[in-house]
Amino acid sequence: MKVDGKHFRSIWRERDGWSVGAIDQRRLPHEFVIARLTSCEDAAVAIRDMLVRGAPLIGATAAYGMALAMREDSSDAGLKRAYDALVVARPTAINLKWALHEMRTALAPIDPVERAEAAYARADEIVEQDVEINRGIAGNGLELIEAIAAKKPGEVVNVLTHCNAGWLATVDWGTATAPIYLAHERGIKVHVWVDETRPRNQGASLTAWELGHHGVPHTVIPDNTGGHLMQHGMVDLAIVGTDRVAANGDVCNKIGTYLKALAAHDNGVPFYVALPSPTIDFAVHDGIRDIPIEQRSGVEVTDMTGRTADGRLETVRIVPEGSPVANYAFDVTPARLVTGLITERGVLKPDRAALAAAFPERIATAAK
């Protein structure tokens, strides 16, 4: 994807061949800053503090974190220490555990002397795999947008999305945004309703930023506006991302997704979830019951940061002192509310049979 005409990815190996560059997403949309990760601890902090975020990008960052760790200590103890430090960085996104499993499986059997080089090679493969998966999601999701465009020739196709499931949440292309970007490139008139997505405002800060810099028409809306737009026929379909999909098709995504799915169901608006296959967790059979929901600091709710009229970045408190706050980072949308799952292998029904038929290798991984 592009930033003002220049191609960027969200994470990459730097020219020195070993350190890792990443866009510091905490500084967007007001500042474009590149962070340099030089240790496993740097990678863990980047994940935990949301310098990087989005399930696929968290996985890619963890993979490079393991590579950085092997550069420092490639012993069996060093391998275990790196895995243990990274796997707890954020609990909800299954891509984190998947990537670390892939890295450990690749590194454990080989001589410690060879592990650093092998770690970087496997991490690079995970990164490139993510890009290819998202290209597949783009193509399969494009067909849905094309079908709607064919029914309203010359008119704009309006897509509603929640949080940021764009290229900033992956290595490139994004998941929910991938079909949108491809439709835009194919000349389809597409417009995106961007939920602000409190409390961290990933929609307003990140999705709007990347859509704007890529030239895709969009409008930022308060989180509670989607239902109104759907009631008045202003949304043709919703496409969101996900941090974990259970074996039964339940979808865990940013808090507020469930409410959008309810509104879509009530108004007959198709509600799609775009996901790469590493996001499927066949070890979880009931998403509502079994997926751990991260609870983050209340400061994310009580405080907001923005740019003042004179250009300064300031953080202000918006909640009265002494008022308790809760900050659940995710919710789970039941499969019955999901129209389809847009994957690299097609648009699937949100149920175990369809997921198992499309991704039998994921079942084998879950069993380990």
Sine and cosine of phi, psi and omega as CSV:
sin_phi,cos_phi,sin_psi,cos_psi,sin_omega,cos_omega
0.00,0.00,0.22,-0.97,-0.16,-0.99
-0.88,-0.48,0.55,-0.84,0.17,-0.98
-0.89,-0.47,0.96,-0.28,-0.03,-1.00
0.79,0.61,0.70,0.72,0.09,-1.00
1.00,0.02,-0.16,0.99,-0.01,-1.00
-0.96,-0.28,0.73,-0.68,-0.03,-1.00
-0.95,0.30,0.72,-0.69,0.10,-1.00
-0.72,-0.70,0.47,-0.88,0.32,-0.95
-0.93,-0.36,0.22,-0.98,-0.03,-1.00
-0.99,0.15,-0.36,0.93,-0.01,-1.00
-0.49,-0.87,0.50,-0.86,-0.05,-1.00
-0.26,-0.96,0.29,-0.96,0.17,-0.98
-0.99,0.13,0.71,-0.70,0.00,-1.00
-0.97,0.26,0.16,-0.99,-0.08,-1.00
-0.90,0.44,-0.37,0.93,0.03,-1.00
-0.95,0.31,-0.18,0.98,0.09,-1.00
1.00,0.01,-0.15,0.99,-0.05,-1.00
-0.75,-0.66,-0.59,0.81,0.02,-1.00
-0.98,0.20,0.26,-0.97,-0.15,-0.99
-0.85,-0.53,0.77,-0.64,0.08,-1.00
-0.99,-0.15,0.58,-0.81,0.02,-1.00
-0.47,-0.88,0.56,-0.83,0.09,-1.00
-0.95,0.30,0.81,-0.59,0.04,-1.00
-0.98,0.21,0.98,-0.17,-0.13,-0.99
-0.97,0.22,-0.19,0.98,0.10,-1.00
-0.94,0.35,-0.37,0.93,-0.09,-1.00
-1.00,-0.05,-0.24,0.97,0.03,-1.00
-0.98,0.22,0.47,-0.88,0.11,0.99
-1.00,-0.05,0.04,1.00,-0.19,-0.98
-1.00,0.08,-0.44,0.90,0.00,-1.00
-0.68,-0.73,0.67,-0.74,0.06,-1.00
-0.97,-0.23,0.97,-0.26,-0.13,-0.99
-0.82,-0.58,0.71,-0.70,0.07,-1.00
-0.99,-0.15,0.81,-0.59,0.07,-1.00
-0.99,-0.13,0.49,-0.87,0.04,-1.00
-0.90,-0.44,0.85,-0.52,0.01,-1.00
-0.98,-0.18,0.79,-0.61,-0.08,-1.00
-0.82,-0.58,0.05,1.00,-0.02,-1.00
-0.48,-0.88,0.26,-0.97,0.09,-1.00
-0.87,0.50,-0.63,0.77,0.02,-1.00
-0.89,0.45,-0.64,0.77,0.07,-1.00
-0.84,0.54,-0.69,0.73,-0.02,-1.00
-0.91,0.41,-0.67,0.74,0.00,-1.00
-0.89,0.45,-0.68,0.73,0.02,-1.00
-0.91,0.41,-0.64,0.77,0.02,-1.00
-0.86,0.51,-0.64,0.77,0.04,-1.00
-0.95,0.32,-0.76,0.65,-0.08,-1.00
-0.90,0.44,-0.66,0.75,-0.06,-1.00
-1.00,-0.01,0.07,1.00,0.08,-1.00
0.91,0.41,0.50,0.87,0.27,-0.96
-0.87,0.50,-0.64,0.76,0.23,-0.97
-0.90,-0.43,0.50,-0.86,0.04,-1.00
-0.36,-0.93,0.19,-0.98,-0.16,-0.99
0.99,-0.13,0.77,-0.64,-0.15,-0.99
-0.81,0.59,-0.77,0.64,-0.02,-1.00
-0.89,0.45,-0.64,0.77,-0.01,-1.00
-0.94,0.35,-0.57,0.82,0.08,-1.00
-0.87,0.50,-0.68,0.73,0.04,-1.00
-0.88,0.47,-0.71,0.71,0.00,-1.00
-0.89,0.45,-0.66,0.75,0.01,-1.00
-0.90,0.43,-0.65,0.76,0.03,-1.00
-0.90,0.44,-0.62,0.78,0.03,-1.00
-0.88,0.47,-0.71,0.70,0.05,-1.00
-0.93,0.38,-0.52,0.85,0.09,-1.00
-0.87,0.49,-0.65,0.76,0.06,-1.00
-0.90,0.43,-0.64,0.77,0.02,-1.00
-0.89,0.45,-0.68,0.73,0.04,-1.00
-0.88,0.47,-0.62,0.78,0.02,-1.00
-0.91,0.43,-0.65,0.76,0.00,-1.00
-0.92,0.40,-0.46,0.89,0.06,-1.00
-0.92,0.39,-0.51,0.86,-0.03,-1.00
-1.00,0.01,-0.66,0.75,-0.06,-1.00
-0.44,-0.90,0.97,-0.24,-0.09,-1.00
-0.99,-0.11,0.20,0.98,0.02,-1.00
-0.94,0.34,0.20,-0.98,0.07,-1.00
-0.86,0.51,-0.64,0.77,0.03,-1.00
-0.90,0.43,-0.64,0.77,0.04,-1.00
-0.90,0.43,-0.62,0.78,0.04,-1.00
-0.89,0.45,-0.73,0.69,0.01,-1.00
-0.90,0.43,-0.66,0.75,-0.03,-1.00
-0.89,0.45,-0.66,0.75,0.01,-1.00
-0.91,0.41,-0.71,0.70,0.02,-1.00
-0.85,0.52,-0.75,0.67,-0.05,-1.00
-0.90,0.44,-0.58,0.81,-0.01,-1.00
-0.94,0.33,-0.61,0.80,-0.09,-1.00
-0.99,0.11,-0.58,0.82,-0.15,-0.99
-0.92,0.39,-0.38,0.93,-0.01,-1.00
-0.99,-0.12,0.05,1.00,-0.09,-1.00
-0.87,0.49,-0.68,0.73,0.12,-0.99
-0.53,-0.84,0.73,-0.68,-0.20,-0.98
-1.00,0.02,-0.31,0.95,-0.21,-0.98
-1.00,0.01,-0.68,0.73,-0.09,-1.00
-0.94,0.33,0.89,-0.45,-0.05,-1.00
-0.95,0.32,-0.38,0.92,0.01,-1.00
-0.86,0.51,-0.50,0.87,0.03,-1.00
-0.88,0.48,-0.79,0.61,-0.01,-1.00
-0.91,0.41,-0.62,0.78,0.01,-1.00
-0.87,0.49,-0.76,0.66,-0.03,-1.00
-0.89,0.46,-0.67,0.75,0.00,-1.00
-0.92,0.39,-0.60,0.80,0.08,-1.00
-0.89,0.47,-0.69,0.72,0.02,-1.00
-0.88,0.48,-0.68,0.73,-0.02,-1.00
-0.92,0.39,-0.72,0.69,-0.02,-1.00
-0.90,0.44,-0.64,0.77,0.02,-1.00
-0.89,0.46,-0.62,0.79,-0.01,-1.00
-0.96,0.28,-0.54,0.84,-0.16,-0.99
-1.00,-0.09,-0.55,0.83,-0.12,-0.99
-0.84,0.54,-0.65,0.76,-0.08,-1.00
-0.98,0.22,-0.20,0.98,-0.16,-0.99
-0.98,-0.20,0.30,-0.95,0.00,-1.00
-0.86,0.51,0.73,-0.68,0.01,-1.00
-0.80,0.60,-0.50,0.86,0.01,-1.00
-0.88,0.47,-0.48,0.88,-0.07,-1.00
-0.99,-0.11,-0.06,1.00,-0.18,-0.98
-0.94,0.35,-0.61,0.79,-0.05,-1.00
-0.88,0.48,-0.76,0.65,0.01,-1.00
-0.89,0.46,-0.68,0.73,0.01,-1.00
-0.91,0.41,-0.57,0.82,-0.01,-1.00
-0.91,0.41,-0.71,0.71,0.04,-1.00
-0.90,0.44,-0.62,0.78,0.01,-1.00
-0.90,0.44,-0.69,0.72,-0.01,-1.00
-0.94,0.34,-0.62,0.79,0.04,-1.00
-0.89,0.46,-0.67,0.74,0.06,-1.00
-0.87,0.49,-0.63,0.78,0.03,-1.00
-0.90,0.44,-0.66,0.75,0.02,-1.00
-0.89,0.46,-0.65,0.76,0.02,-1.00
-0.90,0.44,-0.75,0.66,-0.02,-1.00
-0.92,0.39,-0.57,0.82,0.06,-1.00
-0.88,0.48,-0.65,0.76,0.02,-1.00
-0.88,0.48,-0.67,0.74,0.00,-1.00
-0.89,0.47,-0.70,0.71,-0.01,-1.00
-0.92,0.40,-0.65,0.76,0.05,-1.00
-0.86,0.51,-0.69,0.72,-0.05,-1.00
-0.94,0.35,-0.51,0.86,0.13,-0.99
-0.89,0.45,-0.63,0.78,0.05,-1.00
-0.90,0.43,-0.66,0.75,0.07,-1.00
-0.87,0.49,-0.65,0.76,0.00,-1.00
-0.85,0.53,-0.75,0.66,-0.04,-1.00
-0.91,0.41,-0.68,0.74,-0.02,-1.00
-0.95,0.33,-0.60,0.80,0.04,-1.00
-0.96,0.29,-0.49,0.87,0.02,-1.00
-0.84,0.54,-0.61,0.79,-0.02,-1.00
-0.87,0.50,-0.56,0.83,0.03,-1.00
-0.92,0.38,-0.69,0.73,0.01,-1.00
-0.93,0.37,-0.64,0.77,0.03,-1.00
-0.88,0.47,-0.63,0.78,-0.01,-1.00
-0.90,0.44,-0.65,0.76,0.03,-1.00
-0.94,0.35,-0.67,0.74,0.01,-1.00
-0.87,0.49,-0.58,0.82,-0.01,-1.00
-0.92,0.39,-0.44,0.90,-0.01,-1.00
-0.99,0.11,-0.23,0.97,0.00,-1.00
-0.67,-0.74,0.89,0.45,-0.10,-0.99
-0.81,0.59,0.74,-0.67,0.03,-1.00
0.99,0.11,-0.20,0.98,-0.01,-1.00
-1.00,-0.10,0.24,-0.97,-0.02,-1.00
-0.99,0.11,0.68,-0.73,0.15,-0.99
-1.00,-0.02,0.86,-0.50,-0.05,-1.00
-0.99,-0.16,0.86,-0.52,-0.02,-1.00
-0.91,-0.41,0.73,-0.68,0.11,-0.99
-0.97,-0.25,0.71,-0.71,0.06,-1.00
-0.73,-0.68,0.33,-0.95,-0.08,-1.00
-0.79,-0.61,0.62,-0.78,-0.02,-1.00
0.89,0.46,-0.50,-0.87,0.08,-1.00
-0.80,-0.60,0.96,-0.29,0.14,-0.99
-0.89,-0.45,0.64,0.76,-0.01,-1.00
-0.99,-0.11,-0.25,-0.97,-0.06,-1.00
-0.91,0.40,-0.37,0.93,0.07,-1.00
-0.93,0.36,-0.36,0.93,0.02,-1.00
-1.00,-0.04,-0.10,0.99,0.01,-1.00
-0.78,-0.62,-0.31,-0.95,0.11,-0.99
-1.00,0.09,-0.62,0.78,0.02,-1.00
-0.30,-0.95,0.37,-0.93,0.04,-1.00
0.96,0.27,-0.74,0.67,-0.11,-0.99
1.00,-0.01,0.03,-1.00,0.07,-1.00
-0.96,-0.29,-0.95,0.31,0.00,-1.00
-0.89,0.45,-0.54,0.84,-0.02,-1.00
-1.00,0.10,-0.29,0.96,-0.08,-1.00
-0.83,0.56,-0.74,0.67,0.05,-1.00
-0.90,0.43,-0.52,0.86,0.01,-1.00
-0.92,0.38,-0.73,0.69,0.02,-1.00
-0.88,0.48,-0.67,0.74,-0.01,-1.00
-0.92,0.39,-0.64,0.77,0.06,-1.00
-0.88,0.47,-0.67,0.74,0.02,-1.00
-0.88,0.48,-0.69,0.72,0.01,-1.00
-0.91,0.41,-0.48,0.87,0.00,-1.00
-0.99,0.11,0.00,1.00,0.06,-1.00
1.00,0.03,0.16,0.99,0.07,-1.00
-0.97,0.23,0.70,-0.71,0.04,-1.00
-0.96,0.27,0.94,-0.33,-0.04,-1.00
-0.77,-0.64,0.60,-0.80,0.02,-1.00
-0.70,-0.71,0.64,-0.77,-0.09,-1.00
-0.91,-0.42,0.81,-0.58,0.21,-0.98
-1.00,0.10,0.88,-0.47,-0.11,-0.99
-0.96,-0.29,0.95,-0.30,0.12,-0.99
-0.87,0.49,0.70,-0.71,0.02,-1.00
-0.88,0.47,-0.62,0.78,0.09,-1.00
0.93,0.37,0.95,0.32,0.13,-0.99
-0.92,0.39,0.44,-0.90,0.11,0.99
-1.00,-0.04,-0.23,0.97,-0.06,-1.00
-1.00,-0.02,-0.08,1.00,0.10,-0.99
0.85,0.53,0.67,0.74,-0.01,-1.00
-0.91,0.42,-0.49,0.87,0.05,-1.00
-0.94,0.35,-0.80,0.61,-0.03,-1.00
-0.91,0.42,-0.62,0.78,-0.09,-1.00
-1.00,0.06,-0.62,0.79,-0.16,-0.99
-0.95,-0.30,-0.80,0.60,-0.02,-1.00
-0.89,0.46,-0.72,0.70,0.02,-1.00
-0.89,0.46,-0.63,0.77,0.01,-1.00
-0.88,0.48,-0.76,0.65,-0.08,-1.00
-0.95,0.30,-0.61,0.79,0.06,-1.00
-0.88,0.47,-0.70,0.72,-0.01,-1.00
-0.89,0.46,-0.68,0.73,-0.02,-1.00
-0.96,0.28,-0.30,0.95,0.07,-1.00
-0.99,-0.11,-0.12,0.99,0.07,-1.00
1.00,0.05,0.36,0.93,0.00,-1.00
-1.00,-0.06,0.82,-0.57,0.02,-1.00
-0.86,0.51,0.70,-0.72,-0.04,-1.00
-0.36,-0.93,0.29,-0.96,0.05,-1.00
-0.64,-0.77,0.80,-0.60,0.05,-1.00
-0.99,0.15,0.72,-0.69,-0.02,-1.00
-0.77,-0.64,0.49,-0.87,0.15,-0.99
-0.87,0.50,0.46,-0.89,-0.10,-0.99
-0.83,0.56,-0.54,0.84,-0.11,-0.99
-1.00,0.00,0.22,0.98,-0.07,-1.00
-1.00,0.01,-0.41,0.91,-0.13,-0.99
-0.82,0.58,-0.69,0.72,0.00,-1.00
-0.87,0.49,-0.67,0.74,0.04,-1.00
-0.88,0.48,-0.71,0.71,0.00,-1.00
-0.88,0.47,-0.66,0.75,0.01,-1.00
-0.91,0.42,-0.65,0.76,0.02,-1.00
-0.86,0.52,-0.50,0.87,-0.09,-1.00
-0.97,-0.24,0.31,0.95,0.11,-0.99
0.94,0.34,0.43,0.90,-0.08,-1.00
-0.99,-0.17,0.09,1.00,0.05,-1.00
-0.78,-0.62,0.84,-0.54,0.02,-1.00
-1.00,0.07,-0.57,0.82,0.08,-1.00
-0.31,-0.95,0.40,-0.92,0.11,-0.99
-0.93,-0.36,0.68,-0.73,0.11,-0.99
-0.75,-0.66,0.85,-0.53,0.04,-1.00
-0.83,-0.56,0.18,-0.98,0.10,-0.99
-0.99,-0.15,-0.25,-0.97,0.01,-1.00
-0.33,-0.95,0.49,-0.87,0.07,-1.00
-0.99,-0.15,-0.34,0.94,0.06,-1.00
-0.26,-0.97,0.71,-0.70,0.09,-1.00
-0.89,-0.45,0.82,-0.57,0.00,-1.00
-0.97,0.25,0.25,-0.97,-0.03,-1.00
-0.87,0.50,-0.46,0.89,-0.01,-1.00
-1.00,0.03,0.06,1.00,0.03,-1.00
1.00,-0.07,-0.04,1.00,0.10,-0.99
-0.89,0.46,0.57,-0.82,-0.13,-0.99
-0.85,-0.52,0.86,-0.52,0.10,-1.00
-0.99,-0.15,0.83,-0.56,0.00,-1.00
-0.53,-0.85,-0.02,-1.00,-0.05,-1.00
-0.78,0.63,0.62,-0.78,-0.01,-1.00
-0.78,0.63,0.72,-0.69,-0.05,-1.00
0.96,-0.28,-0.26,0.97,0.01,-1.00
-0.90,0.44,-0.67,0.74,-0.01,-1.00
-0.84,0.55,-0.67,0.74,0.00,-1.00
-0.91,0.41,-0.60,0.80,0.05,-1.00
-0.92,0.40,-0.62,0.78,0.01,-1.00
-0.91,0.41,-0.63,0.77,0.05,-1.00
-0.89,0.46,-0.70,0.71,0.01,-1.00
-0.90,0.43,-0.65,0.76,0.02,-1.00
-0.90,0.45,-0.69,0.72,0.01,-1.00
-0.88,0.48,-0.66,0.75,-0.04,-1.00
-0.93,0.36,-0.43,0.90,-0.06,-1.00
-0.94,-0.34,0.15,0.99,0.05,-1.00
0.93,0.36,0.46,0.89,0.02,-1.00
-1.00,-0.08,0.80,-0.60,0.03,-1.00
-0.87,0.50,0.72,-0.70,-0.05,-1.00
-0.85,-0.52,0.95,-0.30,-0.07,-1.00
-0.94,-0.34,0.50,-0.87,0.07,-1.00
-0.86,-0.51,0.81,-0.58,0.01,-1.00
-0.99,-0.16,0.77,-0.63,-0.07,-1.00
-0.48,-0.88,0.61,-0.80,0.18,-0.98
-0.99,0.14,0.48,-0.88,-0.08,-1.00
-0.85,0.53,-0.52,0.85,0.04,-1.00
-0.89,0.45,-0.19,0.98,0.02,-1.00
-0.99,0.13,-0.21,0.98,0.02,-1.00
-0.98,0.19,0.76,-0.65,0.01,-1.00
-0.88,-0.48,1.00,-0.07,-0.01,-1.00
-0.95,0.31,-0.15,0.99,0.07,-1.00
-0.99,0.17,-0.22,0.97,0.03,-1.00
-0.96,-0.28,0.87,-0.50,-0.10,-0.99
-0.98,-0.18,-0.30,0.95,0.02,-1.00
-0.64,-0.76,0.95,-0.31,-0.11,-0.99
-0.91,0.42,-0.64,0.77,-0.04,-1.00
-0.92,0.40,-0.63,0.77,-0.06,-1.00
-0.99,0.16,-0.59,0.81,-0.28,-0.96
-0.93,-0.36,-0.33,0.94,-0.03,-1.00
-0.98,0.21,0.82,-0.58,0.03,-1.00
-0.94,0.34,0.74,-0.67,-0.02,-1.00
-0.97,-0.22,0.90,-0.44,-0.01,-1.00
-0.91,0.42,0.72,-0.69,0.15,-0.99
-0.93,-0.38,0.88,-0.48,-0.11,-0.99
-0.98,-0.19,0.07,-1.00,-0.07,-1.00
-0.85,0.52,0.64,-0.77,0.05,-1.00
-0.91,0.42,-0.31,0.95,0.01,-1.00
-0.86,0.50,-0.52,0.86,0.02,-1.00
-0.89,0.45,-0.42,0.91,0.01,-1.00
-1.00,-0.03,-0.66,0.75,-0.10,-1.00
-0.98,0.21,-0.45,0.89,-0.10,-0.99
-0.88,-0.47,0.49,-0.87,0.11,-0.99
-0.69,-0.72,0.58,-0.81,0.02,-1.00
-0.90,-0.44,0.68,-0.73,0.03,-1.00
-0.37,-0.93,0.02,-1.00,-0.03,-1.00
-0.99,-0.10,0.75,-0.67,0.04,-1.00
-0.99,0.17,0.17,-0.99,-0.04,-1.00
-0.87,0.48,-0.46,0.89,0.00,-1.00
-1.00,-0.10,0.22,0.98,0.14,-0.99
1.00,-0.07,-0.03,1.00,0.00,-1.00
-0.99,0.13,0.53,-0.85,0.14,-0.99
-1.00,-0.04,0.82,-0.57,-0.05,-1.00
-0.75,-0.67,0.57,-0.82,0.09,-1.00
-0.95,-0.32,0.76,-0.65,-0.02,-1.00
-0.79,-0.61,0.41,-0.91,0.05,-1.00
-1.00,-0.07,0.70,-0.71,-0.03,-1.00
-0.89,-0.45,-0.05,1.00,0.00,-1.00
-0.92,-0.39,0.65,-0.76,0.00,-1.00
-0.84,0.55,0.62,-0.79,0.09,-1.00
-0.84,0.54,0.70,-0.72,0.05,-1.00
1.00,-0.06,-0.24,0.97,0.03,-1.00
-0.98,0.19,0.82,-0.57,0.06,-1.00
-0.93,0.38,0.49,-0.87,0.05,-1.00
-0.74,-0.67,0.44,-0.90,0.13,-0.99
-0.86,-0.52,0.59,-0.81,-0.07,-1.00
-0.66,-0.75,0.97,0.25,0.10,-0.99
-0.98,0.20,0.82,-0.57,-0.14,-0.99
-0.99,0.14,-0.39,0.92,-0.10,-0.99
-0.66,-0.75,0.33,-0.95,0.23,-0.97
-0.69,-0.72,0.13,-0.99,-0.05,-1.00
-0.87,-0.49,0.82,-0.57,0.06,-1.00
-1.00,-0.08,0.85,-0.53,0.00,-1.00
-0.89,0.46,0.55,-0.84,-0.04,-1.00
-0.83,0.55,-0.49,0.87,-0.05,-1.00
-0.89,0.45,-0.33,0.95,-0.01,-1.00
-1.00,-0.09,-0.05,1.00,-0.08,-1.00
-0.99,-0.17,0.82,-0.57,0.01,-1.00
-0.94,0.35,-0.68,0.73,-0.02,-1.00
-0.19,-0.98,0.36,-0.93,0.04,-1.00
-0.96,-0.29,0.89,-0.45,-0.01,-1.00
-1.00,0.04,0.93,-0.36,-0.03,-1.00
-0.86,-0.51,0.06,-1.00,0.04,-1.00
-0.94,0.33,-0.22,0.98,0.00,-1.00
-0.92,-0.39,0.38,0.93,0.07,-1.00
0.86,-0.50,0.08,-1.00,0.07,-1.00
-1.00,-0.05,0.89,-0.46,-0.17,-0.99
-0.94,-0.34,0.43,-0.90,0.19,-0.98
-0.93,0.38,0.56,-0.83,-0.01,-1.00
-0.99,0.13,0.93,0.36,0.06,-1.00
-0.54,-0.84,0.21,-0.98,-0.10,-1.00
-0.89,0.45,-0.66,0.75,-0.06,-1.00
-0.88,0.48,-0.71,0.70,-0.02,-1.00
-0.92,0.38,-0.68,0.73,0.00,-1.00
-0.91,0.41,-0.67,0.75,-0.02,-1.00
-0.92,0.39,-0.61,0.79,0.01,-1.00
-0.92,0.39,-0.60,0.80,-0.04,-1.00
-0.99,0.16,-0.53,0.85,-0.11,-0.99
-0.72,-0.69,0.89,0.45,-0.01,-1.00
-0.89,0.46,-0.47,0.88,-0.01,-1.00
-0.93,0.38,-0.43,0.90,0.03,-1.00
-0.94,0.33,-0.53,0.85,0.07,-1.00
-0.89,0.45,-0.69,0.72,0.01,-1.00
-0.88,0.47,-0.64,0.77,0.02,-1.00
-0.91,0.41,-0.64,0.77,-0.03,-1.00
-0.91,0.41,-0.46,0.89,-0.04,-1.00
-0.97,0.24,-0.26,0.97,-0.06,-1.00
-0.99,0.15,0.00,0.00,0.00,0.00
